[in-house]
């Protein structure tokens, strides 16, 4: 899994690097006005940002796959509520309805707080990316029969066929972080549906 993600990340990073190289070669051989140079610099800055993003993903993949997190029992509802608060304004600005359905009580789960928050925020941002104004994104949590808590984010109105490369990396990272916490991660498109399951903490 790690080798596949590294290979995909390096392949994705090669595209903006090739664009950077070609643009720089062109700027050295062509006479450019100040305005053209400013436009070129702005476009190159975007490609630099993409390269930095891909390498940040790769660093996070390596950490998720090779650094074992310290799992502790903690209530999951505050983590979910914190994640919702972090994206609510973005959803409202885009005209997308975020519809949380969280139980009043949920058993504690075994997670690493930072990695769990990364997972929840990533799936919410992915749901936002595939949704249009007027869509409803459901965000639910419930205790399953397999001694886990299942978190689901879905948009039944979404008809998207694929994610862009940045979104795919985000989802792959969320999956790696989920599995590093002994959880389960599954997802599908058309309609958009993602599920995360974390183990209940042992009773004390």
N, C-alpha and C positions, 0 to 999 in steps of 0.2 A: 504493500500500500504506500509506504513512504517513498520508495523508488519511483512508483508510478506518478505520485503527486509532484516529486521533484522534477521528473522528466516533463510533465505537463507545464509546470511553472517556468522552467527554462525555455521551453518551446514558445510559451506565450510572451515571455520577456524579449525573445529574439525579434519579434515584429516591431515594437517601438524602437528598439536599438537600431534596426535596419533603416527605419524611417529617419531617425536622428542622423545616421551616417550619410544617407543620401541627401538630406537637406543641407547638412554642413558642407558636403562636397559641392552642391549646387551654389551655395552662397559664396564659396571661394572662387568660383569660375564665372559668376555672373555679376554684372554691374547692377547694384540694388540701390533704390532710393531709400531715404530714411524711413518712410512709411512702410515700404515693403520689408525692410529689415525688422521693424517693430512687429509686423504681422508674423514674420518667420520666427522671431524670438518667442512670441506668445504661443505659437503652435508647438515649438520645440519644448517649451515649459510643460505643456500638457503631456507630451510623450515622456519627459523625464518623470513626471508624476506617476505615469502608468508603470514605468520600470520600477520605481521605488515601491509602488503598491505590490507588484508581483514578488519582489524580493522580501518584502515584509511578510507576505503570505507564506513564502518558503521558510522563513525563519520560524514562523508560528507553527507550520506543519512539523518541522523538526522538533520543536518543543513539545507539541502535542503527542508525537509518536515516541519520543525518547526520554522525556522528563515525566516521571511518575508523580501524579498529584497526590496530595495528602487529603483524603476524603474524611469528611466529618458529618455528623448528623445535624441537619439544620432544616427549619421550616421552609417549604418551597414557595408558599404564597407571597411572602415579602419579596422574593427574588422575581417572581412573575410580575408583581405590581410595579416594582422598580423598572423592569424592562418595558412595561407598557408606558409608564411615565416618560421614558427616554425617547419614545417614538411618536407619542400621541400628537404632538404639534405638527410633525411631518405629515402624518396621515390627514389631519384636519386641513392643512394647507393644500394638500393635493385633492381634497374632496372625496377621500376614501374613508368609508365607515369602518372603524375598528371596534369590534363587538366582543369584549371579554366576557367569559362565563366561567367564573372561578367559584369553587365551593366555599362555603363558610369555614369548613374545617378540612384539613388535608394532613396526612401523616408526614412526619419529617422524612427526608431522603438523605442518602449518602452522596455528597457532591463536594467538589471544590468550588467555592463561591465565585471566584473570578472566571473559571472556565464555564460554569453553568450560566452565568450572566452573558458571556460571549455567545453561547449557543442560542439562548432565548432572543437576544437582540438581533442576531444574524438571521434567524428564521422570520422574525417580524419584518426586517428590512427586505428580505427576499420576497415576502408576501406583498410588501408595498411596491416593489419593482415590477411585479407581474400584474398589478391591479390598475384599473382605470377609475377616473372620477365617477362616483356613484356606486362603485362596487362595495361589497361588504366582506371584510376579512374577519373570520371567526377565530377566537383565541380561547381555548378551553383547557381545563385540567380536571382529571378525575382519577380516583384510585382504581386500578385495574385488578382483575382476579389473579394476576401473576405476581402479587406482592410488589407491585411497582406503582408509581404515579405516572400517568401518561399525559403529556402536554401535546396539544394538536393546534396547528395553525393552518387554516385553509380558506380558499376563495373558490366557491363553487361556480362562480360566474367566469372565472379565468379560462381562456382558451389558448394560452401560450403554448408553443411547441418546444421551445428550448430557452435556456438562460444564456446570457452573454458570458464571456470568459471570466469577468470579475465576479459575477454572481455565482458561477459554478465553483470558483475557488472558495468563496465565502461559505457555500453549502458544504463543500468537501472538508473545510476546516471545522465547521460546526459538527460534522459527523465524527471527525477524528477526536475532537474534544469530548464529545459524548461518550465514545467508546473508551476513551482513556479513564472515564469515571465509571466504567463497568455498566454503562447504559446502552440503550438500543436506539438507533436512528434509522428512519425510513422516510422516503418521500416519492412523490410522483407529480407529474404535470398534467394539465388538461383533464380534469380541473386540478388546480394547485392544492397539494396536501402534504404537510410535513408532520411527522410524529416523533416525539422524543420520550423515552421511558427511562426513569431513574429508579434504582432499587430503594425500597423503603428501608429506613434505618432500623436496626434490630431493637426490639423492645427492651427496655431496661427495668 
